[in-house]
Amino acid sequence: MLIRTAQASDSTKIETLHLAAFPEEERELVARLAVRLLAEPASPPTLSLVAETEETLIGHVAYSPMTDPAHPGLSAAILGPLAVVPDRQGQGIGTSLVQTGLAQLNEAATQWVFVYGDPAYYGRFGFAPSDPTIYRPPYPLQHPDGWQKLSLRPYSECSASYDFTCVPALADVSLW
């Protein structure tokens, strides 16, 4: 298996992957998000990785930047979406994608990575529940227990709260 940076030419395969991996009620929304994140300019750029075997795309993850205007020195990202083709789930592909992305973000001096997902799955990577009243996500959460944070490195400027903004592709309240 090869993990590499996703290219614009991967967009159709990424869309197909997410359509296959997610339940019917959310597949269109998540597939559209994955493709938009791949094409959207951001600073720092969204890290989008794919896993492939023999030129077949079998997994994808995106890490897009989050900012807090009150803390311009803070480097944060949000993980999502993450998908693996159904017939390859449970084989460590998602784990490899997450670990590769976290390593690259750590090298890029990212302090925090957030995820809005299943605590049982993401807890094994070190993500822990994050109080949404302190680390405020861009939009109200349907499932506050899914808001989690991983510290990759210390952030010296402590604050009573952080108000995060995200890239425009994530500016859809139905995602939250």
Secondary structure, 3 states (H helix, E strand, C coil): CEEEECCHHHHHHHHHHHHHHCCHHHHHHHHHHHHHHHHCCCCCCCEEEEEEECCEEEEEEEEEEEECCCCCCCCEEEEEEEEECHHHCCCCHHHHHHHHHHHHHHHCCCCEEEEECCHHHHHHHCCEECCCCCEECCCCCCCHHHEEEEECCCCCCCCCCEECEECHHHCCHHHC
